Amino acid sequence: QVQLVDSGGGLVQAGGSLRLSCAASGSIFSINAMGWYRQAPGKQRELVAVITNDGSTNYAGFVKGRFTISRDNAKNAVYLEMNSLKADDTAVYYCNAAIRPSPIRSYVGSYWGQGTQVTVSS
């Protein structure tokens, strides 16, 4: 079984910072892309940032240099450093990873963390 556990959310004032963490564990042969998504109340889940296993990154336009995604392949972990937070950033943030559990099978699954709440007060 593969499990992703994300953490680091909380309540912060506008202009503040938070660092989200996500660690994958269980039956893991390899991890391809890892990323962060968010879902605000009444809205669809949207991509925030993604990082490939060679370190290439891609960000949503609303990030505008405020967020930085990084990963530690030795720890099967991905991080999201969020600065200059705005009230509009309030959402549940989910980590996601494309993981190949087995060296025998070529199957790659998309796995999700349980979500961590980020609330930004204005």
KAUR-V560351 format. One record per backbone hydrogen bond with DSSP energy under -1.0 kcal/mol. NH is the residue of the N-H (numbers start at 1). CO is the residue of the C=O. E is the energy in kcal/mol with one decimal. If there is no record, write none. Layout:
nh=NH co=CO e=E
nh=NH co=CO e=E
//
This chain:
nh=3 co=25 e=-2.5
nh=5 co=23 e=-2.1
nh=7 co=21 e=-2.6
nh=12 co=119 e=-2.6
nh=14 co=121 e=-2.5
nh=15 co=85 e=-3.2
nh=16 co=13 e=-2.3
nh=18 co=82 e=-2.1
nh=20 co=80 e=-2.7
nh=21 co=7 e=-2.6
nh=22 co=78 e=-1.6
nh=23 co=5 e=-2.0
nh=24 co=76 e=-2.7
nh=25 co=3 e=-2.5
nh=27 co=1 e=-2.0
nh=28 co=26 e=-1.2
nh=29 co=100 e=-2.6
nh=30 co=100 e=-1.8
nh=32 co=98 e=-3.4
nh=34 co=51 e=-2.7
nh=35 co=96 e=-2.8
nh=36 co=49 e=-2.8
nh=37 co=94 e=-3.0
nh=38 co=46 e=-2.4
nh=39 co=92 e=-2.1
nh=43 co=40 e=-2.3
nh=46 co=38 e=-2.9
nh=48 co=36 e=-2.9
nh=49 co=36 e=-1.6
nh=50 co=58 e=-2.3
nh=51 co=34 e=-3.2
nh=52 co=56 e=-2.6
nh=55 co=52 e=-1.6
nh=58 co=50 e=-2.0
nh=60 co=48 e=-2.6
nh=63 co=60 e=-1.7
nh=66 co=63 e=-2.5
nh=68 co=81 e=-2.4
nh=70 co=79 e=-1.8
nh=72 co=77 e=-2.2
nh=77 co=72 e=-2.0
nh=78 co=22 e=-2.3
nh=79 co=70 e=-3.1
nh=80 co=20 e=-2.2
nh=81 co=68 e=-3.1
nh=82 co=18 e=-3.3
nh=83 co=66 e=-1.6
nh=85 co=16 e=-2.2
nh=89 co=86 e=-1.7
nh=90 co=87 e=-1.8
nh=91 co=118 e=-2.0
nh=92 co=39 e=-2.4
nh=93 co=116 e=-2.9
nh=94 co=37 e=-2.7
nh=96 co=35 e=-2.4
nh=97 co=111 e=-2.1
nh=98 co=33 e=-2.5
nh=99 co=109 e=-2.5
nh=100 co=30 e=-3.1
nh=109 co=99 e=-2.8
nh=111 co=97 e=-2.7
nh=113 co=95 e=-2.4
nh=116 co=93 e=-2.2
nh=118 co=91 e=-2.8
nh=119 co=10 e=-2.8
nh=121 co=12 e=-2.4
//
